[in-house]
Amino acid sequence: MTLSADRLRLTGWGLAGTLLLRASFASEPGSRRFYALSLTTAATWLAGGAASRPPASRDERRVLAPVATGVAAFVAFYAAARVARRIPASDQAVASVLHYAHRGSDPLVLATTLLNGLGEEVFFRGAVYGVAGRHPVTVSTALYTASAAGTRNPALVLASAVMGALFGQQRRATGGIRAPVVTHLTWATLMLRFLPPLFGRTPAAVIARRQGVSRISATAAALSSSRMRSARS
């Protein structure tokens, strides 16, 4: 298969994965639809990158360094999150993502998170990186970030840009996807375990909608009561 054909094929898989990712974050947290779409997204990334077989990493036996990198990335994000929660816009963006962890089943949320992390590395740091030409880190990171932009959540877009660049550098340094996979899964696991308590509440937008519904219900009840009293008199 030619390089142009590979790129065309990956474009199709990338668009499919992006649309599925957007649909999953538009679904109700904890619902069957959310888990089904999340798993389908992971399967799409894996299938799209399956035909590409990146060369084995030059340091396949080294695991501690990627794990340490994942821990360091988590520490940086955790510190940033403590600041972000004091800013209303960023607080709402992060909380709306973590709402899926609050409302979902812990094992299922962890499973879908890790499977998507693995799939993203196979696709973006594996297949896409391999056909990206002269600037593979820049291209793979830009496409990874663009895919996250489909969710319309600035927190996810920013995280994808930062971590995508890190994963890309790891691919360049090691020659394979083992290091970015280990780092991604380590970082994602720690984020899922320790970040939700910082935002342990329903997102502001959801609260606003619920309050709006409550006000409407209360108004309707008051009008109904008033009409009943008028009819009796």
ChimeraX attribute file (.defattr): number of C-alpha atoms within 10 A of each C-alpha:
attribute: neighborCount
match mode: 1-to-1
recipient: residues
	/A:1	5
	/A:2	7
	/A:3	12
	/A:4	10
	/A:5	10
	/A:6	16
	/A:7	16
	/A:8	12
	/A:9	12
	/A:10	22
	/A:11	15
	/A:12	12
	/A:13	18
	/A:14	22
	/A:15	13
	/A:16	16
	/A:17	25
	/A:18	22
	/A:19	15
	/A:20	21
	/A:21	24
	/A:22	20
	/A:23	17
	/A:24	21
	/A:25	19
	/A:26	13
	/A:27	15
	/A:28	15
	/A:29	21
	/A:30	18
	/A:31	13
	/A:32	12
	/A:33	15
	/A:34	22
	/A:35	21
	/A:36	12
	/A:37	19
	/A:38	25
	/A:39	20
	/A:40	18
	/A:41	26
	/A:42	24
	/A:43	18
	/A:44	22
	/A:45	27
	/A:46	23
	/A:47	15
	/A:48	25
	/A:49	24
	/A:50	14
	/A:51	13
	/A:52	18
	/A:53	13
	/A:54	18
	/A:55	12
	/A:56	12
	/A:57	18
	/A:58	12
	/A:59	13
	/A:60	13
	/A:61	8
	/A:62	12
	/A:63	13
	/A:64	12
	/A:65	12
	/A:66	22
	/A:67	20
	/A:68	15
	/A:69	20
	/A:70	26
	/A:71	20
	/A:72	15
	/A:73	21
	/A:74	21
	/A:75	15
	/A:76	11
	/A:77	17
	/A:78	17
	/A:79	10
	/A:80	11
	/A:81	19
	/A:82	14
	/A:83	12
	/A:84	18
	/A:85	17
	/A:86	10
	/A:87	11
	/A:88	10
	/A:89	13
	/A:90	17
	/A:91	20
	/A:92	21
	/A:93	20
	/A:94	22
	/A:95	24
	/A:96	23
	/A:97	18
	/A:98	24
	/A:99	20
	/A:100	20
	/A:101	21
	/A:102	20
	/A:103	14
	/A:104	19
	/A:105	15
	/A:106	14
	/A:107	9
	/A:108	14
	/A:109	20
	/A:110	17
	/A:111	16
	/A:112	20
	/A:113	19
	/A:114	19
	/A:115	19
	/A:116	23
	/A:117	23
	/A:118	22
	/A:119	24
	/A:120	26
	/A:121	29
	/A:122	27
	/A:123	29
	/A:124	30
	/A:125	30
	/A:126	27
	/A:127	25
	/A:128	27
	/A:129	24
	/A:130	20
	/A:131	18
	/A:132	16
	/A:133	11
	/A:134	8
	/A:135	10
	/A:136	20
	/A:137	24
	/A:138	16
	/A:139	19
	/A:140	25
	/A:141	25
	/A:142	17
	/A:143	18
	/A:144	25
	/A:145	21
	/A:146	15
	/A:147	22
	/A:148	23
	/A:149	19
	/A:150	19
	/A:151	21
	/A:152	14
	/A:153	18
	/A:154	15
	/A:155	22
	/A:156	18
	/A:157	18
	/A:158	14
	/A:159	14
	/A:160	22
	/A:161	17
	/A:162	13
	/A:163	20
	/A:164	26
	/A:165	20
	/A:166	20
	/A:167	26
	/A:168	24
	/A:169	19
	/A:170	23
	/A:171	24
	/A:172	16
	/A:173	13
	/A:174	17
	/A:175	18
	/A:176	22
	/A:177	26
	/A:178	27
	/A:179	28
	/A:180	29
	/A:181	25
	/A:182	23
	/A:183	28
	/A:184	26
	/A:185	21
	/A:186	22
	/A:187	25
	/A:188	19
	/A:189	19
	/A:190	16
	/A:191	18
	/A:192	16
	/A:193	13
	/A:194	11
	/A:195	19
	/A:196	18
	/A:197	11
	/A:198	15
	/A:199	19
	/A:200	13
	/A:201	14
	/A:202	16
	/A:203	18
	/A:204	16
	/A:205	13
	/A:206	13
	/A:207	12
	/A:208	12
	/A:209	11
	/A:210	12
	/A:211	12
	/A:212	12
	/A:213	12
	/A:214	12
	/A:215	12
	/A:216	12
	/A:217	12
	/A:218	12
	/A:219	12
	/A:220	12
	/A:221	12
	/A:222	12
	/A:223	12
	/A:224	12
	/A:225	12
	/A:226	11
	/A:227	12
	/A:228	11
	/A:229	10
	/A:230	9
	/A:231	8
	/A:232	6
	/A:233	6
